[in-house]
Amino acid sequence: MDTIMKKWHRLGIIGIMAAALSLPACGVSGPELTEEQSAQIVEYAAGLMLKYDANYHSRLAEEDATEEEPVAAPAEPVEQQSEDEPIEGEAGGEVTEESGQEQEETADKSIEEFCGLEGVVISYTGYEAKDVYPEAAGDDLVFAMNASEGCKLIILNFDVQNTGGQDLNLDMLSLGTKFKISLNGASPKYALTTMLENDLASYIGTIPAGGSENLVLICEMKEEEAGAIETLRLSMRNDSGEAGLTLN
């Protein structure tokens, strides 16, 4: 209501100013104005009032903004996901870890068959648990291995026999075969790399016709477990593929 009254009050003032401008000054005769000139004077006076009445404009703007400004709707509460609730896309239920003792299923092959050797038979003859290998000392001993603290060296012995009628030049190193050993069903581990002349993985030598050589593969095992080896399995891998061989 106050706004309306103020608005009409201003319009009344404009009307009075327009009338005053249209009259001549006291005691002075002025020129007569046409209706068009009088209308222009009234319009001009109204324009001046609105131009210099800053409060009028500012209040009108505020009132219009108040009427048109939308009230922000309250934000809908976001349902928080429970910590125990599984996230979509994640596997639910129990997670079963793959056992480290699970063996890779590989075809069984003899060492000579897997390595593509002809005129030779390689047979496993047993294992030994030692602190040092080889044990014999002498001027010819070039390399010896010592077991780590709390462990034993497990020496796997293989008899490599030349079944041909001629000397056999055997170069196992060039074949690049990697051997892994599994003891008591445990996860297979690579055989130790050695400088031994009779290391099966790196042997280079000549086996006479009808003769044989004792070659070895070596790994380590905890001392308390070394006396109770029940199963032994050998895994082999090279450029041609992979295979396995149960030794014990």
N, C-alpha and C positions, 0 to 999 in steps of 0.2 A: 504493500500500500504506500509506504514512504517513497518508494522508487517512482511510482506513478504520479504522486503529488509533485515531486521535484521536477519530473518531466514536464507536467503541465505548467508549473511555475516558470520554467525556462521559456516555454512557448509564449506565455503571456508577456514576458519581458521583451521578447523579440517583436511581438505585435506593437508594444508601446514604442520601441525604438523606430520601428518602421513608420508609425504615425508621426513621430516627432520629426523624422527626416523629411516627411512629406509636407510639413508646415513651414512657413517662413519665419524668420526670427522676429522678436518683438519690435514693433515700430518700423519694421523694414518690409517693404513689399517685394516679394520675390516673383520669379517667373512661374507661370502656371505649368504644371506637369501633366503630361498625358497619362492615360491609364497604363500604357506599356512601360513608361518610365517609372511610374510608381511601383509597378510590380517588380521591376528590376532592382529598385532600391530595397524593397522588402526582402527579396531573395538574397541580395548582397549582405544585408544586415544579419539575416539568419545564418548565412555561411560564416560570417565573422564570429558569431556566438559559438557555433559548434567547433570552429577551428581552435579558438583560444580556451575553450572550456575542456582542459585535459582530463579533469576528474570525471566529466561526463562520459568521455570515451572509455577511460580505463574501467569505470564501474560497469558500464554496459558489457565490456569484454569479459570481465570477471563473472558477471551474472550469466552470460551466455555459456561460458566454459563450465560453470557450475551445473547448469541445466543439462548440458550435453555430455559431460564427462561420464563415461560408463564406469560403474563400480566393478572393480576386479572381482571375479568369482573366486571364492576360497579354493586353494589347491586341494585336489583330492589326495587323501593320504595314500602313500605308496606302500604297498604291502612288501615288507622286508622278508627276504628269503631266509628261512631257518638255516642255521649252520649245519644242521643234520640232514637237510633236504638235498638230495643229489641234484647236481646241475645237469640240465639236459645235454645229452651228448656224451656224458661221462658214463663209464661202465659201472653198473651197480652191482651190489652183492659182494661177496668175498673175492679177494684177489688171490689167485693161486700162483705162487712163485714157482717158476720152473726149477726143478731140483738140479743142483750142480752135479749130482751123481748120474744124471741121465746120460746115457751113452748115445752117440750118433750111430744110427743104423747104417752100417756099411757092409758091403759084400766081403765075405771071408776069402782071402787069397793067401797063398804062400808068398814069402818075400821074393823068391826068385821069379815067380809068375808075375807078380805085380811090377817088378823092376825089368821084366823082359829079358832075364838072363837065361842062357842056354848052356847045357853041359855042366851045371852046378846045382847042388842041392844044399839048402840052408836049413838047418834043424836047430830048434831051441833045446838046450841041454840042462837048463836050470839057472838058479840065481844064487847070489851070495850077498850077505850084508857085511860091509867092512867100514872101518874108520879111514883107511888109506888104501888107495889102489894105484898101481900095483904095489904089493908089499915088499917084493924082492928088491934088494939094494945091490948096486954094482956099477961098474964103469959104463955099462951099456944103457943104464937107466937115464932116459932123457926127460921124461915127464911123469909126474905123479900127482894124484888128486887127494885132497883131504876133505873129509866130511865137515859140514858146518856144525857149529855147536848145537848139541841136542839132537843131531840127526845121524843117520847112517847112509853110506853109499850103497845103493842097490845095484849090483852088477848082474846084468842079464847076459848069459853066455850062449853063443851060437857057433855051431860047427858048420863050417863052409867047406864042402867037399867038391873037388873037381872030379866029375864022373866021366870026363872025356879021355881020349887017348893022347892028348897033347897038353902042354903047359897052358895054363889059363891066365891071361893078363886081365885082372879084375880092377876096374876103376869105378868104385861106388860114388866117389865124390862128383864125378861128371854127371851122374844121374840126377843129382839134386833132390834126393828123396828125404823128406822130413818125417821123423819118427816121433810118435807120442806114446807114452806109457800110462796105463791106468792100473792102479794097485787097489785091490779090494773094492772094485766098483766105483772108485772116486773119479772125479773129473780128470780126463787125460792131460798130462803135462809133457812138454817137449823134453826129449832126452837131452842131457847135458852136452854141450859142444866141448870137445876135448882136443888135445894135441896128441892123443895116444895113437901109436902106429896101428893098433888093432881095433880102432873105432869102426864099427860096421858102417856108419853113415859116411865116413870119409876115407875108407880104406883104399889104398892104391898099392897093388903088389901082384906078384906072380905066384900062382899055386901050381905046383908040378902035377903032371898027369897022375891021377889016382890019389893025390895027396889032399890034405885039408889044412885049414887054418881056424884057430879059435878067435872069433871076433866078438866084440862086446857093445852093448848099449848101457848107459849109466844114468840113473836118476837118484834123487834123495828122498828119504822118508824119515819121519820122526822116529827117534830111537825106540820109544815104547811100543811102536806099531810094527817095527821092522821084523820082529820075531813071530808075527802072526799074519803072514801074507797068505791069503787063501786063493785069491784070483789075480790073474795077470792078463792084460789084453794090450795088444800092440795096434796102434793106428798108423797108417802110412799115407803120405800124400806127395804127389809130384805133378808135373805138367800133364800127365795122362789121366789123372783123377785121384781117387782115394779108395782105400780098402782097409780091412781090419784082419786081425789074426789073434785068436784066443790061445794064449801060451799055457795057462794053468787054470 
